[in-house]
Amino acid sequence: SGSSGGGISNVTGTLTVRGSTIFGNRADTGGGDAGAIQNFGDSLTPALVTIENSTISGNSARLAGGIISGGNAQNSVTVSNSTIASNASNLSPPRGGGGGLLIGSGTATVGNSIVALNTSVSAGQENCSADQGATITSLGNNIESGTECGFAASGDLQSTNPLLGPLQNA
């Protein structure tokens, strides 16, 4: 657990998460920004995160249960072949935001991934939210349990139950 980035905090760096599971982390003190991954740039340097072949699940925070990215308009989050599911933006006192993915500034691209079953105290932001000027772009072949991520590229499925079971040891 932590004040921000309960699992991982990337500040003005370049982070690659590959073949990993980030599970059961909390950000419940201070700003409580992100349960799983905090990706923050500052006024001079962006933060870049790439998530490949990974699962981000069961994390919770006051703001973004899964991933948050902010602080610099050049920040980048890239998600491919991954699952962001069952994260919650609801710890007390809640600040709202995307239960799965919150882009405060910069961009996010998501492809061949599942973003589903996340929760937020902010209606319409359960899976994703993007602040003014920030963007979430689909590279296609995504499954989302709602519509708030805006996935509409080739092969995307919105409002679809991904039929996920609980995490298990392989």
ZIMOBEL-V19264 format. One record per residue. RES is the residue in three letters. PSI is psi in radians with two decimals (999 if undefined). OMEGA is omega as a letter, one per 40 degrees, with the letter a starting at -180 (* if undefined). Layout:
res | psi | omega
RES | PSI | OMEGA
RES | PSI | OMEGA
This chain:
res | psi | omega
SER | 2.82 | a
GLY | 3.04 | i
SER | -0.67 | i
SER | 2.41 | a
GLY | 1.09 | a
GLY | -0.58 | i
GLY | -0.95 | a
ILE | 2.43 | i
SER | 2.05 | i
ASN | 1.91 | a
VAL | 2.01 | a
THR | 0.59 | i
GLY | -3.00 | i
THR | 2.14 | a
LEU | 2.34 | i
THR | 2.20 | i
VAL | 2.05 | a
ARG | 2.28 | i
GLY | 0.72 | a
SER | 2.82 | i
THR | 2.18 | i
ILE | 1.89 | a
PHE | 2.41 | i
GLY | 0.43 | i
ASN | 2.72 | a
ARG | 2.49 | i
ALA | 1.64 | a
ASP | 0.13 | i
THR | 2.98 | a
GLY | -2.29 | i
GLY | -0.45 | a
GLY | 0.73 | a
ASP | -0.79 | a
ALA | 2.28 | i
GLY | -0.78 | a
ALA | -1.11 | a
ILE | 2.20 | i
GLN | 2.21 | i
ASN | 1.67 | a
PHE | 2.26 | i
GLY | 3.02 | i
ASP | -2.98 | a
SER | -0.37 | a
LEU | -0.53 | a
THR | 2.18 | i
PRO | 2.87 | i
ALA | 2.41 | a
LEU | 2.28 | i
VAL | 2.38 | i
THR | 2.26 | i
ILE | 2.08 | a
GLU | 2.37 | i
ASN | 0.81 | a
SER | 2.88 | i
THR | 2.26 | i
ILE | 1.91 | a
SER | 2.58 | i
GLY | 0.42 | i
ASN | 2.70 | a
SER | 2.68 | a
ALA | 3.01 | i
ARG | -0.49 | a
LEU | -1.38 | a
ALA | 2.10 | a
GLY | -0.68 | a
GLY | -1.49 | a
ILE | 2.40 | i
ILE | 2.49 | i
SER | 2.24 | a
GLY | -3.13 | i
GLY | -0.29 | a
ASN | 2.30 | a
ALA | -0.24 | i
GLN | 0.06 | i
ASN | 2.63 | i
SER | 2.35 | i
VAL | 2.18 | i
THR | 2.16 | a
VAL | 2.18 | i
SER | 2.46 | i
ASN | 0.77 | a
SER | 2.93 | i
THR | 2.23 | i
ILE | 1.75 | a
ALA | 2.62 | i
SER | 0.63 | i
ASN | 2.75 | a
ALA | 2.35 | i
SER | 1.44 | a
ASN | 0.07 | a
LEU | 2.63 | a
SER | 2.42 | e
PRO | 2.28 | a
PRO | 2.56 | i
ARG | -0.07 | i
GLY | -2.70 | i
GLY | 3.04 | a
GLY | 2.17 | i
GLY | -0.63 | a
GLY | -0.85 | a
LEU | 2.11 | i
LEU | 2.08 | i
ILE | 1.82 | a
GLY | -0.62 | i
SER | 2.63 | a
GLY | -2.70 | a
THR | 2.76 | i
ALA | 2.42 | i
THR | 2.40 | a
VAL | 2.26 | i
GLY | 2.51 | i
ASN | 0.76 | a
SER | 2.91 | i
ILE | 2.22 | i
VAL | 1.82 | a
ALA | 2.73 | i
LEU | 0.38 | i
ASN | 2.77 | a
THR | 2.67 | i
SER | 2.60 | i
VAL | -0.22 | i
SER | 1.92 | a
ALA | 2.41 | i
GLY | 0.12 | i
GLN | 0.43 | a
GLU | -0.85 | a
ASN | -0.74 | a
CYS | 2.67 | i
SER | 2.58 | i
ALA | 2.24 | i
ASP | 2.93 | i
GLN | 2.21 | i
GLY | -0.25 | i
ALA | 2.72 | a
THR | 2.60 | i
ILE | 2.11 | a
THR | 2.37 | i
SER | 2.38 | i
LEU | 0.07 | i
GLY | 2.83 | i
ASN | 0.72 | i
ASN | 2.68 | i
ILE | 2.28 | i
GLU | 2.42 | a
SER | -0.22 | i
GLY | -2.58 | i
THR | -0.04 | a
GLU | -0.34 | i
CYS | -0.38 | i
GLY | 0.41 | a
PHE | 2.02 | a
ALA | 0.35 | i
ALA | 3.06 | a
SER | 2.25 | i
GLY | -0.06 | i
ASP | 2.53 | i
LEU | 2.06 | i
GLN | 2.79 | i
SER | 0.79 | a
THR | 2.29 | i
ASN | 2.09 | a
PRO | -0.04 | i
LEU | 0.79 | i
LEU | 2.44 | i
GLY | 3.11 | i
PRO | 2.70 | i
LEU | 2.49 | i
GLN | 2.75 | i
ASN | 2.41 | a
ALA | 999 | *
